[in-house]
Amino acid sequence: MERRPWGWFRVFGEGKGFTVKELYVEEGHRTSLQRHFHRTEYWIVVEGEGKAVVGDEERDLRPGDVVVIPRRTLHRVEGGKGGIRMVEVWVGELLDEGDIERLEDDYGRV
């Protein structure tokens, strides 16, 4: 498990062209507003509630929701009451933490 200022994640599996992670964002915290240039992300909400920003759209998240984040699309997720747990799937040609451009960050990582 890797801790982050907003919560934690852990990698479940990896293969050619994909990575599968479990992600938890604590209540009242959020990830940076970011984009990726070499991967598409898929979020599947499995527990809790939160909010997502994808491009110009903001939406509430609940268990069972699926969010698709195309390459180069700005996005972030915020944990609601009790936090939010998701499965995150990366698909693309470059699958590492270096493929990230942060535009806003509550924790000074821009």
KAZIKA-V299411 format. One record per backbone hydrogen bond with DSSP energy under -0.5 kcal/mol. NH is the residue of the N-H (numbers start at 1). CO is the residue of the C=O. If there is no record, write none. Layout:
nh->{NH:NH}
co->{CO:CO}
//
This chain:
nh->{2:3:4:7:8:9:10:12:13:15:17:18:19:20:21:22:23:24:25:26:26:28:29:31:33:34:34:35:40:41:42:43:44:45:46:47:49:50:51:52:53:54:55:57:59:61:64:65:67:69:70:72:73:75:76:78:79:79:80:83:84:85:86:87:88:88:89:90:90:91:92:93:94:96:99:100:101:102:103:104:108}
co->{9:1:7:4:24:2:22:20:20:18:15:15:90:13:88:10:86:8:84:6:24:79:26:77:104:32:75:101:91:69:89:67:87:65:85:85:83:61:78:59:76:57:74:54:52:50:45:62:43:41:68:36:70:34:53:51:26:29:49:80:25:47:23:44:21:86:42:19:88:40:17:38:38:94:96:98:35:100:33:33:105}
//
